[in-house]
Amino acid sequence: MRNPVGGHVPVAGGLATTGLAYARELGAEAVQVFVANPRGWATPRGNPAQDEKFRTECAAESLSAWVHAPYLINFGSHTEATAEQSVLSLRHSLRRAREIGALGVVVHTGSATGGRRREVALAQVRERLLPLLDELTHDDDPFLLADLGLRSVLRGARRPPQAGRLPGHLPHLRGRARPGGSRRSGADPGPAGGDRG
């Protein structure tokens, strides 16, 4: 069994109306969408009619749907406002993913900023991220695909078909309910850094 092929689809004009029309034009088997401005903190409610149409048509066409969280998210930021907005933004993405029937949410958790050590930032990522994982209590909650630099974690109420075991190199998530698995990216990203403060 191979992985489905798809792409990021535009949603201006409606998730189903614009996004699925574009997916059909591509012949996509999977789609990824933003449910909020990828470069902003706004958390729009969405359009219930478009949500239902998107969910129904994806199911009818066996189209795998995924949400990408906004790029501004940085759970490792030294700025309290950024860290808190990151929590609110990811919570919104997870809620909207469930509403549109998406299988998961992709989030880049951020990086150490303000001259702090990577270990300090990772501890903060854990502190901010784990309560959000504890909120995933429904059988149809989406998976959370979290990019932790060198590590990627699949987590959700349902186990993805290709998921392996939670390896020992992710002790900061050990003991959390129902981890789905993980994969190494294979490339060392180098020292922590970045400009998402």
N, C-alpha and C positions, 0 to 999 in steps of 0.2 A: 504494500500500500504506500503510495507516494503522498507527500504533503500537497495540499491544494495550492494553486497559483492564483495570485490576485494582486491587488494594489490599493493604494490610498485613493479614495474617491472624494470629489468635491461634494459639499452638502449645502452650499448657498442655494436657496430655493427649495430646500426640503431634503431630509434624509432619503426618503423613498423616491420622491419625484426626480431629484437631480442625481443623487448618489447611486441608486440602483440602475437608472437609465445609463449612466456612465459605465457601471460594472458590466451591464449586458453588452454594451458596445465593445468593451475590451474582451469579453468572453471570460470574465473573472470567475473563479471558484471561491474566492475569499475577498473580503473588503475590510479596510481599516478606515475609521472615520474619527474626526474630532467632534466632540459634543459641546465644545466651548472654544473660544478664540485660543489658538495654541500659544499666543504670545501675550496673553492677558489673564487677569484673575477673575473675570466675570463668570458667574455660574448660572447660565440661562436655564429656564425650566424645560424648554423643549416644546414640541407641538404634539399633543397626544394622538391626533389623527395621523400625523406622519410617523410617529413611533409605532403605532399599531400596523400601519401599512408596511413599514420597513420590516418589522418582526414577522408578519404573516408572509410577505413575499420572499424573505430570506429563507424561511422554513420551507415554503413551497418549492423553491428552486435549489434547495440544499446548499445555500450560500453561507459560508462561514463568515460571521461578522465580528470585528474587534474594534475596540476604542483605543485611541492614543491620547494619553493625558497631556495637558499643556506642557510646553517646553520650559516654562519658568520654574517649575517645581524644583526645589532644592532642600531636601530634608536635612542636609548636612551644613546648611548655611549658618554662619556666625550671627546673622541678623535675625532676631526673634520674629520680626514681621514676615520675613520671607519663609521661615520655617512654619509659622502658623498658617499663612496663606497656602502653603504647600499641602498641609493637612486638609484644609477646606476644599482645595481644588481636586485632590485625589478622591476624597469622599464623594464629591460631585460626579466625577468620572465613573466611579464604581456604581453609584446609584443610577446614573443615566445608562450605563451599560446593561444593567439588569432590566431597566424599563424598555430598552430596544431589543432585548434578547441577544446581546453580544456574548460571545464565549469568554472574553477576557478583556483586560485593560493593560496596556503597555505603559510603563512609567520609567523614566530615567530619574533615579532617586537623587542625583546631584553629586556634589563634591565638597571637599573641605575648602572653606573660604576663610578669609581674615587671618591667614598665617597659621591656622590651627593644624595639628597633626591629623593624619588620616584616621587613626584609631579613635580620636575624639569625635570626628565627624560621623564615623560608622556607629559609634555608641548613640549618637543623637538620632541617626537614621532609625536605629532599632527602637529607641524611645518613642519616636513619632509614628513609625509605621505599624508596630505591633497592635496598638489599640484599634487601628483601622482594620487590620486582619481579623481581630476579635469581633468586629461588627458584621462580618460575613457569616451569617447564620442561616440563610435560606438555601434550600437545595439547588435553586437556580441562580445563586450568586455567581458572578463572573470570576474567572481565574485572575490573579494578579501576576503579571509578568514584570518583575522589578529588576532593572539593570543596576547592579551594585558595583559597577566598575568591571572587575575581573569576573564577577559572578552574576548569574541570572537565576532567578527563583520563580518557579511556577507554584502558585498557591491558590486554593479555592475549595469550595464545598464539594465540587466534583473533581475526580481525578482525570487528567488529560490522558489520552490513549498512549502517548509516547513517554509518559513520566517515569522517571527512575526513582531511586531512593534519595532521601535528603542526605547529602554527604557530610563528612566531618568538617569540611572547610567552611561550613556555614553555622558555627555554634551559636551565633547570635539569634538564629531563628529556631534552634532546636527546642522541642517541647511545645511548640505552638500546634494548635489543632489542625489536623488533616493537611500537612504539607503535601503538595502534589509532586514535587521532584525538583531537579535542577540540572543545569548543563553548564559546563565551563565554556567560555567564549574562545579559549585557546590563545588569546593574545593578552599580554600584560599591558595595561593602559599606561604604565609608568607612574610617576609620582602623582599624588592627589593634587588637584588644582582646579582650574576652571574660573569662569568669570560670572557664574550665576550666584551672586551674593545676596 
